[in-house]
Amino acid sequence: MTAILLDGELLAARIRGEVTDRVARLRSAGVTVGLGTILVGEDGPSARYVAMKHADCEEVGINSAHEHLPADVSQGELDAVIARFNADPAIHAYLVQLPLPSGLDEEHTLLAVDPDKDVDGLHPVNLGRLVMGANGPLPCTPAGIVDLLHANDVPVEGKHVVVIGRGLTIGRPLALLLAMKRTGCNAAVTVVHTGVENMADLVRQGDVVVAAAGRAGLVTADMIKPGAAVVGAGTSWEGKRLLSDVDEGVAEVAGWITPRIGGVGPMTRAMLLRNAVRAAERAS
């Protein structure tokens, strides 16, 4: 068996086209969509990711604002920039790129962001909306994974999904989202992590497996039920090489699989654009 590739690049391009149309409609009504980013320090992967976000904005017609602060910036100075972004009507949504340098309080920083401008969907208010099933910006990577599975006709509703990882950005919100009674979700969800002794046995039960632990090669072929869908959402770096949580041999067992590059990453960025245009639509 050779798995069908879950092509995130292809679907993300389609979503960017939809966003472009919505941005144009807003512009014709006198609204210019604005997305902001705040980057602190000189972390290479963070800087590259922010640059890609701004390139995406240019492609779809979204105005982008950026503030790059030095690594030794004080919490008060960062708070002042966040307050300025909160108050700026030209910025409909924005994010503070994580991780932050040591000495800065990530929890305090995230709480300072206006929930209605939270483009990542990770503010506690928006995570609370997710728990309640209320409208609000969804966390980008979980929303992108759900859309990617649904667009490729991967059976999820009523199936058993195993999520490996319990992190704030992927594992926890994804488990909540997949368990909800909504299109492309409505699944039985098991959350495991590297501290679970029988993790491999539990993963082997999954009709869909999402690996989001950030440990290269964690998921191997012998852990996968034949024909299951496997999503590699966790990544790590070996020098300049991006590594997946999913070993390459899994493709010979799985029914569907994300590529090492071009799977979840493009979908995360596409969801960011979608959240930004939705924020502008709400504000207008």
VOKEFI-258365 format. One line per 5 residues: number of its first residue (from 1); their letters; for each residue x, y, z of N, C-alpha, C. Coordinates in nm, 3 decimals. Example, Ala and Ser with C-alpha at 12.3 -4.5 7.8 and 13.67 -1.06 7.14 Angstrom:
<nodes>
1) AS) 1.319 -0.569 0.780 1.230 -0.450 0.780 1.320 -0.330 0.780 | 1.285 -0.225 0.708 1.367 -0.106 0.714 1.290 0.003 0.787
</nodes>
This chain:
<nodes>
1) MTAIL) 0.085 -0.120 0.000 0.000 0.000 0.000 0.088 0.124 0.000 | 0.058 0.217 -0.087 0.125 0.347 -0.087 0.021 0.453 -0.060 | 0.043 0.533 0.040 -0.058 0.626 0.088 -0.084 0.739 -0.012 | -0.209 0.787 -0.012 -0.248 0.907 -0.087 -0.194 1.028 -0.011 | -0.130 1.118 -0.082 -0.074 1.238 -0.018 -0.183 1.339 0.012
6) LDGEL) -0.184 1.390 0.134 -0.273 1.498 0.174 -0.199 1.629 0.143 | -0.228 1.684 0.027 -0.152 1.797 -0.028 -0.202 1.929 0.030 | -0.132 1.978 0.130 -0.169 2.104 0.193 -0.144 2.224 0.104 | -0.043 2.217 0.020 -0.012 2.329 -0.071 -0.128 2.353 -0.167 | -0.182 2.245 -0.221 -0.291 2.258 -0.318 -0.415 2.318 -0.255
11) LAARI) -0.454 2.267 -0.138 -0.573 2.319 -0.071 -0.551 2.462 -0.021 | -0.433 2.490 0.030 -0.404 2.625 0.078 -0.413 2.727 -0.035 | -0.370 2.690 -0.154 -0.380 2.780 -0.270 -0.527 2.810 -0.301 | -0.611 2.708 -0.289 -0.754 2.727 -0.313 -0.814 2.823 -0.208 | -0.773 2.806 -0.083 -0.823 2.892 0.024 -0.774 3.035 0.005
16) RGEVT) -0.649 3.051 -0.037 -0.599 3.187 -0.062 -0.680 3.254 -0.173 | -0.724 3.176 -0.271 -0.809 3.232 -0.376 -0.942 3.280 -0.319 | -1.001 3.202 -0.228 -1.126 3.243 -0.164 -1.105 3.369 -0.080 | -0.994 3.373 -0.007 -0.964 3.490 0.075 -0.944 3.614 -0.012 | -0.877 3.597 -0.125 -0.855 3.708 -0.218 -0.988 3.770 -0.261
21) DRVAR) -1.086 3.686 -0.292 -1.217 3.736 -0.332 -1.285 3.812 -0.218 | -1.276 3.760 -0.096 -1.339 3.826 0.018 -1.270 3.958 0.051 | -1.139 3.961 0.039 -1.064 4.084 0.061 -1.105 4.190 -0.042 | -1.121 4.148 -0.167 -1.161 4.242 -0.272 -1.301 4.297 -0.246 | -1.392 4.213 -0.199 -1.528 4.259 -0.168 -1.526 4.362 -0.055
26) LRSAG) -1.444 4.336 0.046 -1.433 4.432 0.156 -1.372 4.563 0.108 | -1.271 4.552 0.022 -1.207 4.674 -0.029 -1.305 4.758 -0.110 | -1.392 4.692 -0.186 -1.492 4.765 -0.265 -1.594 4.835 -0.174 | -1.605 4.786 -0.050 -1.694 4.849 0.048 -1.620 4.949 0.135 | -1.494 4.974 0.102 -1.417 5.074 0.175 -1.337 5.022 0.293
31) VTVGL) -1.323 4.888 0.303 -1.251 4.828 0.414 -1.124 4.760 0.362 | -1.009 4.802 0.411 -0.882 4.739 0.376 -0.840 4.647 0.489 | -0.834 4.519 0.462 -0.801 4.422 0.567 -0.656 4.440 0.610 | -0.634 4.441 0.742 -0.499 4.458 0.795 -0.462 4.347 0.890 | -0.345 4.287 0.870 -0.293 4.181 0.957 -0.158 4.225 1.011
36) GTILV) -0.138 4.211 1.142 -0.013 4.253 1.204 0.064 4.139 1.265 | 0.195 4.156 1.276 0.282 4.060 1.344 0.378 4.136 1.435 | 0.407 4.074 1.548 0.507 4.128 1.641 0.610 4.019 1.662 | 0.734 4.047 1.628 0.844 3.952 1.643 0.945 4.009 1.741 | 0.983 3.929 1.840 1.081 3.972 1.940 1.205 3.885 1.927
41) GEDGP) 1.320 3.948 1.909 1.445 3.874 1.902 1.480 3.829 1.762 | 1.577 3.739 1.753 1.635 3.699 1.625 1.624 3.550 1.598 | 1.520 3.485 1.651 1.502 3.342 1.624 1.480 3.319 1.475 | 1.566 3.237 1.415 1.563 3.217 1.270 1.433 3.161 1.218 | 1.386 3.046 1.268 1.260 2.990 1.219 1.142 3.084 1.237
46) SARYV) 1.139 3.158 1.349 1.030 3.253 1.371 1.034 3.364 1.267 | 1.153 3.416 1.239 1.167 3.523 1.141 1.125 3.477 1.001 | 1.163 3.353 0.965 1.124 3.300 0.834 0.972 3.282 0.826 | 0.913 3.235 0.935 0.769 3.212 0.936 0.694 3.344 0.922 | 0.738 3.447 0.994 0.674 3.578 0.985 0.687 3.632 0.843
51) AMKHA) 0.804 3.615 0.781 0.823 3.663 0.644 0.727 3.594 0.548 | 0.704 3.463 0.566 0.610 3.391 0.480 0.468 3.443 0.499 | 0.432 3.478 0.621 0.298 3.531 0.647 0.278 3.662 0.573 | 0.379 3.747 0.573 0.365 3.875 0.503 0.362 3.856 0.351 | 0.435 3.758 0.302 0.429 3.727 0.158 0.289 3.679 0.122
56) DCEEV) 0.228 3.597 0.208 0.091 3.551 0.185 -0.006 3.669 0.182 | 0.013 3.763 0.275 -0.073 3.882 0.280 -0.067 3.959 0.149 | 0.055 3.977 0.098 0.071 4.051 -0.027 0.000 3.981 -0.142 | 0.005 3.847 -0.142 -0.058 3.771 -0.250 -0.210 3.790 -0.252 | -0.272 3.796 -0.134 -0.419 3.802 -0.129 -0.474 3.943 -0.114
61) GINSA) -0.386 4.043 -0.103 -0.432 4.181 -0.096 -0.455 4.234 0.044 | -0.401 4.165 0.145 -0.413 4.211 0.283 -0.296 4.302 0.317 | -0.324 4.418 0.376 -0.217 4.504 0.424 -0.153 4.441 0.547 | -0.022 4.448 0.556 0.046 4.388 0.671 0.128 4.493 0.744 | 0.122 4.484 0.877 0.202 4.570 0.965 0.294 4.481 1.047
66) HEHLP) 0.414 4.528 1.070 0.511 4.444 1.142 0.592 4.529 1.239 | 0.613 4.475 1.357 0.698 4.538 1.457 0.803 4.436 1.500 | 0.930 4.469 1.479 1.039 4.379 1.518 1.112 4.442 1.636 | 1.107 4.376 1.751 1.165 4.429 1.873 1.292 4.351 1.908 | 1.387 4.415 1.974 1.510 4.344 2.013 1.482 4.242 2.122
71) ADVSQ) 1.571 4.144 2.134 1.553 4.036 2.231 1.554 4.087 2.374 | 1.620 4.199 2.399 1.628 4.251 2.536 1.519 4.352 2.568 | 1.413 4.355 2.487 1.303 4.448 2.513 1.238 4.413 2.647 | 1.190 4.514 2.718 1.124 4.489 2.846 0.979 4.446 2.824 | 0.921 4.383 2.925 0.780 4.344 2.915 0.692 4.466 2.896
76) GELDA) 0.726 4.575 2.962 0.648 4.697 2.947 0.651 4.752 2.806 | 0.768 4.746 2.742 0.779 4.795 2.604 0.699 4.706 2.509 | 0.704 4.574 2.530 0.623 4.484 2.448 0.475 4.508 2.470 | 0.436 4.529 2.595 0.296 4.558 2.627 0.248 4.684 2.554 | 0.336 4.783 2.544 0.298 4.909 2.478 0.271 4.886 2.330
81) VIARF) 0.350 4.801 2.265 0.328 4.771 2.123 0.196 4.695 2.106 | 0.170 4.601 2.196 0.045 4.525 2.189 -0.074 4.619 2.207 | -0.065 4.712 2.302 -0.173 4.808 2.324 -0.196 4.893 2.199 | -0.087 4.928 2.130 -0.100 5.008 2.007 -0.170 4.927 1.898 | -0.134 4.800 1.885 -0.200 4.715 1.785 -0.348 4.695 1.821
86) NADPA) -0.378 4.680 1.951 -0.517 4.664 1.993 -0.601 4.786 1.954 | -0.542 4.903 1.963 -0.616 5.027 1.941 -0.620 5.070 1.795 | -0.539 5.011 1.711 -0.527 5.055 1.571 -0.640 4.995 1.487 | -0.734 5.077 1.438 -0.846 5.023 1.360 -0.802 4.967 1.225 | -0.681 5.001 1.180 -0.633 4.950 1.051 -0.581 4.807 1.064
91) IHAYL) -0.557 4.761 1.187 -0.511 4.624 1.211 -0.630 4.545 1.265 | -0.685 4.457 1.181 -0.803 4.381 1.221 -0.768 4.256 1.301 | -0.648 4.203 1.279 -0.604 4.083 1.349 -0.451 4.083 1.351 | -0.396 4.023 1.456 -0.249 4.019 1.463 -0.206 3.906 1.556 | -0.076 3.883 1.559 -0.020 3.781 1.646 0.114 3.828 1.702
96) VQLPL) 0.146 3.775 1.817 0.280 3.787 1.874 0.348 3.653 1.849 | 0.454 3.655 1.770 0.520 3.529 1.732 0.588 3.465 1.853 | 0.559 3.339 1.873 0.622 3.262 1.980 0.726 3.167 1.922 | 0.829 3.127 1.998 0.850 3.158 2.140 0.909 3.296 2.161 | 0.889 3.350 2.281 0.948 3.477 2.320 1.082 3.451 2.389
101) PSGLD) 1.174 3.548 2.382 1.301 3.532 2.454 1.278 3.518 2.604 | 1.375 3.459 2.672 1.366 3.445 2.817 1.357 3.583 2.881 | 1.283 3.590 2.989 1.263 3.718 3.056 1.129 3.782 3.023 | 1.064 3.732 2.919 0.931 3.781 2.883 0.827 3.675 2.919 | 0.712 3.720 2.964 0.606 3.631 3.012 0.508 3.601 2.899
106) EEHTL) 0.512 3.478 2.844 0.426 3.443 2.731 0.279 3.448 2.769 | 0.245 3.398 2.888 0.105 3.398 2.930 0.052 3.540 2.942 | 0.128 3.625 3.008 0.090 3.766 3.022 0.074 3.830 2.885 | 0.167 3.799 2.794 0.165 3.859 2.661 0.041 3.817 2.583 | 0.009 3.688 2.584 -0.109 3.640 2.511 -0.237 3.698 2.568
111) LAVDP) -0.243 3.713 2.699 -0.362 3.770 2.762 -0.382 3.917 2.725 | -0.273 3.985 2.692 -0.282 4.127 2.659 -0.343 4.152 2.520 | -0.342 4.050 2.434 -0.397 4.065 2.299 -0.549 4.075 2.305 | -0.606 4.168 2.229 -0.752 4.179 2.217 -0.805 4.049 2.157 | -0.895 3.976 2.228 -0.944 3.848 2.174 -1.006 3.860 2.036
116) DKDVD) -1.067 3.973 2.004 -1.129 3.991 1.873 -1.026 4.011 1.762 | -0.901 4.038 1.802 -0.793 4.055 1.703 -0.694 3.938 1.707 | -0.729 3.835 1.782 -0.642 3.720 1.801 -0.645 3.630 1.677 | -0.552 3.651 1.585 -0.555 3.579 1.459 -0.517 3.432 1.475 | -0.444 3.398 1.582 -0.404 3.259 1.606 -0.515 3.177 1.672
121) GLHPV) -0.615 3.243 1.729 -0.723 3.172 1.797 -0.681 3.106 1.926 | -0.575 3.156 1.991 -0.521 3.091 2.111 -0.543 3.170 2.239 | -0.607 3.286 2.228 -0.639 3.361 2.349 -0.735 3.278 2.434 | -0.722 3.280 2.569 -0.812 3.201 2.653 -0.960 3.226 2.625 | -0.996 3.348 2.588 -1.136 3.376 2.554 -1.178 3.295 2.432
126) NLGRL) -1.092 3.287 2.333 -1.127 3.214 2.210 -1.119 3.063 2.230 | -1.027 3.017 2.313 -1.027 2.875 2.347 -1.153 2.840 2.425 | -1.199 2.932 2.509 -1.325 2.911 2.580 -1.442 2.905 2.484 | -1.441 2.989 2.382 -1.545 2.985 2.279 -1.545 2.850 2.208 | -1.425 2.796 2.183 -1.415 2.665 2.120 -1.478 2.558 2.209
131) VMGAN) -1.448 2.562 2.338 -1.505 2.465 2.431 -1.657 2.472 2.432 | -1.710 2.595 2.425 -1.855 2.616 2.430 -1.923 2.590 2.296 | -1.845 2.580 2.189 -1.903 2.567 2.056 -1.955 2.699 2.002 | -1.904 2.811 2.058 -1.947 2.944 2.014 -1.858 2.992 1.899 | -1.906 3.093 1.827 -1.831 3.149 1.716 -1.706 3.222 1.767
136) GPLPC) -1.599 3.208 1.695 -1.475 3.275 1.727 -1.365 3.222 1.638 | -1.250 3.289 1.637 -1.139 3.240 1.554 -1.088 3.107 1.606 | -1.078 3.009 1.516 -1.028 2.877 1.555 -0.875 2.876 1.550 | -0.810 2.800 1.638 -0.665 2.785 1.628 -0.626 2.737 1.488 | -0.524 2.799 1.431 -0.497 2.783 1.288 -0.458 2.640 1.248
141) TPAGI) -0.365 2.580 1.320 -0.321 2.446 1.279 -0.432 2.342 1.295 | -0.502 2.337 1.410 -0.615 2.243 1.420 -0.720 2.263 1.311 | -0.758 2.388 1.285 -0.857 2.414 1.181 -0.807 2.370 1.044 | -0.677 2.392 1.018 -0.620 2.350 0.891 -0.618 2.200 0.874 | -0.591 2.128 0.983 -0.590 1.981 0.977 -0.730 1.929 0.947
146) VDLLH) -0.831 1.983 1.014 -0.969 1.940 0.990 -1.008 1.965 0.845 | -0.976 2.082 0.793 -1.009 2.115 0.653 -0.936 2.023 0.556 | -0.810 1.993 0.585 -0.730 1.908 0.496 -0.788 1.767 0.490 | -0.828 1.712 0.602 -0.888 1.579 0.605 -1.021 1.579 0.530 | -1.103 1.681 0.557 -1.236 1.688 0.496 -1.227 1.704 0.344
151) ANDVP) -1.136 1.789 0.298 -1.122 1.814 0.154 -1.076 1.691 0.079 | -1.008 1.599 0.148 -0.959 1.477 0.084 -1.048 1.356 0.112 | -1.169 1.384 0.163 -1.269 1.277 0.187 -1.218 1.169 0.281 | -1.136 1.208 0.377 -1.092 1.113 0.479 -1.205 1.096 0.580 | -1.252 0.975 0.604 -1.360 0.955 0.701 -1.315 0.992 0.843
156) VEGKH) -1.385 1.085 0.903 -1.354 1.128 1.039 -1.476 1.113 1.131 | -1.592 1.152 1.081 -1.713 1.150 1.164 -1.745 1.006 1.207 | -1.757 0.989 1.338 -1.785 0.857 1.393 -1.665 0.765 1.403 | -1.548 0.812 1.358 -1.427 0.730 1.360 -1.344 0.759 1.486 | -1.239 0.679 1.504 -1.150 0.695 1.619 -1.026 0.772 1.574
161) VVVIG) -1.008 0.891 1.631 -0.891 0.973 1.602 -0.798 0.970 1.723 | -0.671 0.944 1.698 -0.571 0.948 1.804 -0.481 1.069 1.780 | -0.477 1.158 1.879 -0.391 1.276 1.872 -0.272 1.254 1.964 | -0.152 1.261 1.908 -0.030 1.245 1.987 0.024 1.384 2.018 | 0.016 1.421 2.143 0.059 1.554 2.185 -0.055 1.629 2.249
166) RGLTI) -0.023 1.709 2.350 -0.126 1.780 2.426 -0.093 1.929 2.437 | -0.014 1.979 2.342 0.029 2.118 2.346 -0.083 2.215 2.319 | -0.059 2.340 2.358 -0.160 2.446 2.346 -0.193 2.478 2.201 | -0.095 2.474 2.113 -0.118 2.519 1.975 -0.183 2.414 1.887 | -0.164 2.285 1.917 -0.220 2.181 1.830 -0.301 2.078 1.909
171) GRPLA) -0.235 2.000 1.993 -0.298 1.882 2.052 -0.426 1.908 2.128 | -0.421 1.999 2.226 -0.540 2.024 2.307 -0.657 2.081 2.227 | -0.637 2.191 2.151 -0.752 2.243 2.076 -0.799 2.150 1.965 | -0.707 2.074 1.904 -0.748 1.981 1.798 -0.839 1.872 1.853 | -0.806 1.820 1.971 -0.890 1.716 2.032 -1.030 1.770 2.059
176) LLLAM) -1.039 1.892 2.107 -1.170 1.953 2.132 -1.248 1.970 2.002 | -1.180 2.021 1.901 -1.245 2.048 1.773 -1.296 1.920 1.708 | -1.214 1.817 1.706 -1.252 1.692 1.640 -1.368 1.622 1.711 | -1.382 1.643 1.841 -1.489 1.578 1.916 -1.623 1.649 1.902 | -1.621 1.772 1.847 -1.745 1.850 1.839 -1.834 1.800 1.726
181) KRTGC) -1.964 1.825 1.742 -2.061 1.783 1.641 -2.068 1.890 1.533 | -1.973 1.882 1.440 -1.966 1.975 1.329 -1.907 1.902 1.210 | -1.926 1.959 1.090 -1.879 1.895 0.967 -1.730 1.864 0.973 | -1.696 1.741 0.938 -1.556 1.700 0.936 -1.501 1.662 1.071 | -1.584 1.662 1.174 -1.539 1.628 1.309 -1.628 1.516 1.364
186) NAAVT) -1.684 1.535 1.484 -1.779 1.438 1.541 -1.716 1.299 1.557 | -1.590 1.299 1.602 -1.515 1.174 1.616 -1.499 1.135 1.762 | -1.463 1.009 1.785 -1.414 0.965 1.916 -1.265 0.996 1.919 | -1.222 1.072 2.018 -1.084 1.122 2.020 -1.009 1.072 2.142 | -0.892 1.018 2.119 -0.801 0.977 2.226 -0.676 1.064 2.217
191) VVHTG) -0.636 1.123 2.329 -0.514 1.204 2.334 -0.407 1.126 2.410 | -0.292 1.106 2.346 -0.180 1.039 2.411 -0.058 1.130 2.400 | 0.046 1.092 2.472 0.170 1.169 2.468 0.286 1.076 2.501 | 0.406 1.130 2.496 0.524 1.043 2.511 0.540 0.989 2.652 | 0.462 1.038 2.747 0.466 0.984 2.882 0.373 0.867 2.904
196) VENMA) 0.298 0.827 2.801 0.204 0.715 2.812 0.278 0.585 2.779 | 0.275 0.489 2.870 0.354 0.367 2.853 0.312 0.285 2.732 | 0.181 0.273 2.709 0.133 0.190 2.599 0.089 0.275 2.479 | 0.164 0.382 2.456 0.126 0.475 2.351 0.111 0.406 2.216 | 0.204 0.319 2.180 0.200 0.253 2.050 0.073 0.170 2.033
201) DLVRQ) 0.030 0.103 2.139 -0.092 0.022 2.132 -0.214 0.110 2.108 | -0.218 0.226 2.172 -0.332 0.317 2.155 -0.331 0.380 2.016 | -0.213 0.418 1.968 -0.203 0.478 1.834 -0.249 0.378 1.728 | -0.217 0.253 1.748 -0.251 0.149 1.651 -0.403 0.132 1.635 | -0.481 0.184 1.728 -0.627 0.176 1.720 -0.688 0.287 1.636
206) GDVVV) -0.609 0.386 1.599 -0.663 0.504 1.533 -0.696 0.485 1.386 | -0.817 0.528 1.348 -0.851 0.538 1.206 -0.782 0.659 1.145 | -0.763 0.760 1.229 -0.687 0.880 1.192 -0.587 0.905 1.305 | -0.463 0.931 1.269 -0.359 0.960 1.368 -0.297 1.095 1.335 | -0.295 1.183 1.434 -0.231 1.314 1.417 -0.114 1.320 1.514
211) AAAGR) 0.007 1.331 1.460 0.128 1.336 1.542 0.169 1.481 1.563 | 0.165 1.527 1.688 0.196 1.667 1.717 0.281 1.677 1.843 | 0.384 1.593 1.850 0.469 1.588 1.970 0.599 1.664 1.953 | 0.640 1.690 1.829 0.767 1.758 1.805 0.887 1.670 1.828 | 0.871 1.540 1.802 0.981 1.445 1.817 1.000 1.368 1.687
216) AGLVT) 1.109 1.392 1.620 1.132 1.336 1.486 1.122 1.185 1.484 | 1.046 1.133 1.385 1.036 0.990 1.365 0.965 0.913 1.474 | 0.888 0.982 1.557 0.820 0.918 1.669 0.722 0.809 1.623 | 0.648 0.838 1.516 0.547 0.744 1.467 0.608 0.657 1.358 | 0.610 0.527 1.381 0.668 0.433 1.286 0.560 0.345 1.225
221) ADMIK) 0.595 0.275 1.119 0.497 0.197 1.043 0.425 0.093 1.128 | 0.495 0.033 1.223 0.435 -0.072 1.304 0.331 -0.018 1.402 | 0.321 0.115 1.416 0.225 0.177 1.506 0.094 0.214 1.437 | 0.086 0.192 1.306 -0.027 0.242 1.228 -0.115 0.128 1.179 | -0.245 0.145 1.198 -0.343 0.051 1.143 -0.339 0.062 0.990
226) PGAAV) -0.331 -0.048 0.917 -0.330 -0.038 0.771 -0.450 0.039 0.718 | -0.423 0.136 0.631 -0.528 0.217 0.572 -0.565 0.341 0.649 | -0.505 0.362 0.766 -0.536 0.480 0.847 -0.482 0.606 0.781 | -0.541 0.719 0.817 -0.491 0.850 0.772 -0.393 0.901 0.877 | -0.277 0.949 0.833 -0.173 0.993 0.925 -0.133 1.137 0.890
231) VGAGT) -0.142 1.223 0.990 -0.108 1.365 0.973 0.014 1.396 1.058 | 0.120 1.443 0.995 0.240 1.484 1.068 0.234 1.633 1.097 | 0.189 1.668 1.218 0.174 1.809 1.254 0.289 1.860 1.340 | 0.363 1.768 1.402 0.476 1.807 1.484 0.604 1.806 1.403 | 0.689 1.904 1.427 0.815 1.914 1.353 0.929 1.947 1.448
236) SWEGK) 1.049 1.921 1.402 1.170 1.960 1.473 1.278 1.985 1.368 | 1.386 2.045 1.410 1.492 2.081 1.316 1.619 2.002 1.343 | 1.684 1.958 1.236 1.817 1.899 1.241 1.904 1.986 1.151 | 1.972 2.082 1.214 2.040 2.183 1.134 1.937 2.267 1.060 | 1.944 2.269 0.928 1.846 2.343 0.848 1.739 2.252 0.789
241) RLLSD) 1.742 2.124 0.825 1.646 2.028 0.772 1.526 2.015 0.866 | 1.407 2.032 0.811 1.284 2.019 0.888 1.244 1.872 0.893 | 1.226 1.819 1.014 1.192 1.679 1.033 1.049 1.664 1.083 | 0.984 1.555 1.042 0.847 1.527 1.082 0.844 1.427 1.197 | 0.735 1.432 1.274 0.712 1.331 1.377 0.686 1.193 1.315
246) VDEGV) 0.654 1.190 1.186 0.614 1.067 1.119 0.729 1.012 1.035 | 0.769 0.890 1.063 0.875 0.825 0.987 0.830 0.801 0.842 | 0.923 0.810 0.749 0.888 0.796 0.607 0.827 0.660 0.574 | 0.862 0.555 0.651 0.810 0.422 0.625 0.661 0.408 0.648 | 0.600 0.504 0.719 0.456 0.499 0.746 0.375 0.505 0.616
251) AEVAG) 0.429 0.568 0.514 0.358 0.583 0.387 0.326 0.448 0.322 | 0.399 0.344 0.358 0.374 0.212 0.301 0.260 0.139 0.370 | 0.212 0.193 0.482 0.105 0.129 0.559 -0.022 0.212 0.556 | -0.007 0.343 0.563 -0.120 0.434 0.574 -0.202 0.440 0.445 | -0.328 0.482 0.460 -0.412 0.506 0.343 -0.397 0.648 0.291
256) WITPR) -0.375 0.743 0.384 -0.350 0.884 0.350 -0.237 0.931 0.440 | -0.157 1.025 0.391 -0.047 1.078 0.473 -0.010 1.217 0.424 | 0.031 1.303 0.516 0.081 1.435 0.478 0.228 1.423 0.436 | 0.271 1.500 0.337 0.414 1.501 0.302 0.494 1.570 0.412 | 0.624 1.544 0.416 0.710 1.607 0.517 0.705 1.758 0.505
261) IGGVG) 0.705 1.809 0.383 0.691 1.952 0.357 0.574 1.971 0.263 | 0.485 2.065 0.296 0.371 2.091 0.209 0.242 2.027 0.256 | 0.239 1.987 0.383 0.118 1.928 0.438 0.046 2.024 0.529 | 0.079 2.019 0.658 0.010 2.101 0.758 0.056 2.247 0.754 | 0.183 2.273 0.729 0.235 2.409 0.732 0.160 2.508 0.645
266) PMTRA) 0.140 2.480 0.515 0.065 2.573 0.430 -0.079 2.594 0.478 | -0.138 2.490 0.538 -0.275 2.502 0.587 -0.282 2.595 0.707 | -0.182 2.591 0.794 -0.178 2.681 0.909 -0.177 2.825 0.862 | -0.093 2.855 0.764 -0.084 2.993 0.713 -0.212 3.033 0.642 | -0.277 2.941 0.572 -0.403 2.973 0.504 -0.512 3.004 0.605
271) MLLRN) -0.515 2.931 0.716 -0.614 2.957 0.821 -0.590 3.093 0.886 | -0.464 3.133 0.894 -0.431 3.264 0.948 -0.494 3.374 0.862 | -0.483 3.361 0.731 -0.545 3.458 0.641 -0.696 3.457 0.654 | -0.753 3.337 0.665 -0.898 3.327 0.679 -0.945 3.394 0.808 | -0.873 3.372 0.917 -0.908 3.437 1.044 -0.898 3.588 1.035
276) AVRAA) -0.798 3.636 0.961 -0.780 3.781 0.946 -0.897 3.844 0.870 | -0.937 3.782 0.760 -1.047 3.839 0.682 -1.179 3.828 0.758 | -1.197 3.722 0.834 -1.316 3.711 0.917 -1.321 3.821 1.024 | -1.205 3.853 1.082 -1.198 3.961 1.181 -1.238 4.093 1.117 | -1.191 4.116 0.996 -1.227 4.241 0.925 -1.376 4.244 0.894
281) ERAS) -1.431 4.131 0.856 -1.575 4.124 0.826 -1.657 4.151 0.952 | -1.614 4.097 1.065 -1.685 4.123 1.191 -1.676 4.271 1.229 | -1.558 4.328 1.213 -1.537 4.468 1.252 -1.615 4.565 1.165 | -1.639 4.525 1.041 -1.708 4.615 0.948 -1.860 4.598 0.952
</nodes>
